[in-house]
Amino acid sequence: PAGYPTVDGSVELLTAMVFLDLSGSVTTFAAQNLGAGQPGRIRDGLLRTTGLALALTVLVAAVTLIGHRWIAGLFTTDGPTRAVAAHYILVVYPFFACYTVMVVGHGYLNGIGRTAGPLACTVVAFLGVQVPAAYLLSRWLGLDGVIWAVPLGWLAGLAYTALAVARHYPAAARDPVPP
């Protein structure tokens, strides 16, 4: 049905805004404390923000899952489109923590000046995993295959981000980015 990517994109944007803001906050916090030579504060801020993001994710995902039909109906009155959007929410939102932790990790990496990591992660997760997975899985599962490609991309993005964060954690004190 026409329109469902816009509906699901709207739902994701609405629910992701808080986590994108947390990511931006971590960026600023890490950069400020990098300049101040305070790696312990960066580490503490990253851990606390990740914990907060996970707690909020549980709440947001639970509300979204419980109200999936109603939420889908907020964005469209077309019955088939609403059904696809509601199904999308049921499949994708149990994996929403992958997305939220990933974007908080991106904030940390951006804040310590490792901006290529989040960019590479996005390319790998979307072009390297999500798009090919959508193509391949759609052959066997149809539209469900395209939907399942989203959490697969998030899982790949989270794995990539976790490796990048581990590599540079707490890189802020011992390995500053050259000017």
N, C-alpha and C positions, 0 to 999 in steps of 0.2 A: 504494500500500500504506500502510496505517495505520502510523504510528510513524516514518517516515523523517525528518520535520522534527526530531524529538527526537534522532534518531541524529546527523544532520548538525550540529545545534546543539551537541550534546555534543562532537563532534570539533572544531568550530570553537572552542568555549570552551576546550577542553584545549590546543589549539595557540596560541590567542591570549593566554593568561594572561601569558606572559612579556612580550609586547609591550604589554599593558595596564599591567603593572608598570613597564616602561620609560617609558611615557607619564606615569604618576604621578610617577616620579623626575624627569623633565624639568620637570613642573609645579613641584615643590618647588625644584629647582635654579634654574629661571628666576626664581621668586618671590624666593628668597633673594638672588640676584645683582641682581635689580631693585632691591631695598631697599638693597643695598650699592653701587649705581651702577656695576656692573661689566658693561657690555654685551658686552665682548669675551669674558668667561667664558660668558655666555649663548650667544653665537654659537658658541663652541668646543664647549660642551656639547651644543648642538642638533646640530651637524655630527657630532660623535663618536657620539652616541646614534643618529642616523639611520644612520650607517655600521654600527654594531653591530647595529641592527635589521635592516638589509639582509643582513648576513652571517648572522645567525641565521635569517632568513627563508629563505635559500637552503637551509640545513641542515634546518630544520623542514619546509619544503615538499618537499624531496627525500625525506626519510624518510617523510613522509605519502604522497607519490605512490608510492614504491616499495612500501610496505606497505598500500596502499589497501584491498585485500580483507581482509587480516588486521585492520586497524584497524576497518573497518566491522563485522567479525564480533565485535569486542569489545563492541559496544553492542547487538547483536541476534542472535538465532539464526534469525529468519525469513528464508528465502532471498530472496524478492523484495525485501524491505526492505534486506537487505544488498547486493543488486545495485544498487539505486538509490543507496544511500549511497556505495558504491564508485565509481559513475559520477559522482556529485556531486563527490567528491574529485578525480577526474581532470580535470573541467572547471574547477573553482574554484581549486584550489591553485596552478596556474601564475600566477595573479593575486594571490596572497596578499601579495606585496610592496606592492601598492596599499593594502591594509588596514593593514599594519604601519607604513608611512611615514605614512599618514593619522593613525593614533592617536598617533604620536610628535609630529606637528605639532599635534595637539589639545592634547597636554601642554604644548607651548611656548606656545600661545595662552592656555591656562588660566593658566599661570604668569605671563604678563605682564598678566593681567587682562582679556583679550579673550575672555571666556567665551561671548559670543553667537555667535562664529564656529563653534566646534565644534557647538553646538546647531543653528544654521542648516544647517551641513554635513550633519548627521544627517538633518534634515528633508528637505533637497534630495535627498540621495543615496537615501534610503529611499522617502519619499512622492513625490518628484518624478521619480525615475528608476527605482528597482528595482520598485516596485509597478506602475506603468504598463507598464514593459518586460515584466514577468512576464505581465501580462494580454495585451498585444499579441503577444509572442513565443509564448505558449502556443497562440494561434490557429493558428500555422503549424508550430510545432515540438513541441507538446504539452508533456510534462514537461520535455524539454530546454530549452524556452523559459523555463520558470520557473527552471531551474538557471542558465542563461546570464544571467538578470537580476541575479544576485548579483554577478558580476564587473563588470557594467555599472554597478551601484550603487557598487561600490568605486572604479571608475575615475572616476566623477563626483565622489565624495567626495574622492578624492585631488586632482583638479583644483581643486575648490573650496578645499580646505585649502592647496594650494600657493599659490593666489592670495592667500589670507588671510595666510599666513605671509610671503609676499613683501611684502605691503602693510605689515606691522608688523615687518619684520626689519631691523635690530635695534632695534625701536621702544622697547625697554626704557629706553634711556638718554635719548633725545630726546623721547619722547612718553609719559610715565608716565600711567597711568590716574588721573584725579582721585579723591580720597577720597569 
